[in-house]
Amino acid sequence: MRGVRTLIVDDSSVMRKIVERALRQAGLELLVVHEAGSGVEGLELLRTRQVDLILTDINMPSMDGLEFLSQIAAQSLAPGVPVVMITTESSEEHVKRAIQSGARGYLRKPFTAEQVKERVLPLVHAA
Amino acid sequence: MVLSLRDSVHLISDPFNLDASVEEVFRTMLGVQCVPVSTRLNTSPESMTAVVGFGGLLSGACVFRCDAPDALAIASLLTGLEFQGIDDTVKDGIGEMCNILAGTWKSKVPELAAHCGLSVPAVITGHDYELHVQAPEFQLRRAFAFEGVSFEVTIVCDGIL
């Protein structure tokens, strides 16, 4: 898929840049990258921008990634757009909660570009 | 059933898990090979400390400490940018490294991964300060180095259920 419009939500600006770099290294051609420092900012962006892929951290202040996902669904924002959770949490329970909240994929930090290629690109191609 | 980590303390406090976590995180995030050393190589007066708290069945913190020049070197490798001094991006980068280390360390023991949460990172910078924890349940303090850069990681457990 060419020219993917992406939203990256993470309270760390460094992590947002690392995610963007990993997406490019994985071979994804990014048309535009929107960045949000919180779930609240992410929702604001989704009200005015169309995206093809959302990647979000879970552990964030003010609104965590799981609540962000719930709000996307509740407000019917970005229907059909794949969401990938990125987090340091890796237990079965956390993965289950993320999937139940609507995430299609899951990346545990630290991750490699190869893992991004395996887990994120198929979601983009299938969307 | 009452959940407890008491039976897993020997696994949780095993220094091998911390060494393996540091090696994995630095290899994946920075592309460097980190090795344990007996003590930090560099000691400049200005240092940076990032802290990520643990909550749940284990309470405590993961503490990452390095000197200012080493923080700049780590942040440069992480971001691909050059830094002249400690700024918000350097603090953010060191905080994130500590966060990823804390998560990787706790993932080594499944019961810990499932029943222990992480706080968002806090970063402290300053001159000539010491960290003191009163009577922890256990404490792991390890120094590591790569390519002339060194840092220290401490896991402090002040309560375990």
Interface residues (C-beta under 8 A of the other chain):
Chain A: D11 S12 S13 V14 M15 K17 I18 R21 N59 M60 P61 T87 T88 E89 S90 S91 E92 E93 H94 R108 K109 P110 F111 T112
Chain B: E24 V25 T28 M29 A75 L78 T79 G80 T89 D92 G93 G95 E96 N99 I100 A102 G103 T104 S107 P110 A113 A114 G117 L118 V120
